[in-house]
Structures are given as C-alpha cells and as structure tokens.
C-alpha cells in the first residue's frame, strides 16, 4: 500500500530584526536562506474547444441618410456654442465701431 505524501506548505520568510542606530557602530543582520518547496502538480488533459454555433443573419437597423436631421444633445450643445460665439463677435465689432467713431471725432476737431 502506497502512502500519500502530505502537501508541503510554504513557511513565511523570517523577518529581519530592526537594528538600532548607534553612533559609531553599525550592526549587520544575519542573512537567512529560504528553500523553495517543490509541489508536484497533476496535469489535466485539455479539452478541445467547441466551434461557435452558426447563427442566422440578423436584420440590422437601416442606416440613416446623410442629410437627415435629428436633434440630439450634441445638436443643442453646438447651437448654444454658436449663439455664444455670434454674440461675442457682435459685441467685439460694436466696440470696434465705437472706437473708430471716437478716433474720427478726435481727428475732426
């Protein structure tokens, strides 16, 4: 009758003691060696992968035409940005016109 071997377990590595600092002398901790335990693993046979099932074709959504119009969140964001930029351009051009009028009134007088 064959006896079964007990599975070996890894022991945690011993922690090195922390050496206190001295003024003139330095202490060196002794090195410990750890042997790795070998564990024999049983090899299990690999099952062959099954091929994927063939499925019938599915009807996809009809692609939208290029010129179609649909309001989305991005449409709202871009329209708000466009309005902001247009107002900014009008404000800047108004300031430029006022400065040109002031410069013209100074030249005339």
Beta strands, then each sheet from edge to edge (+ up, - down):
end
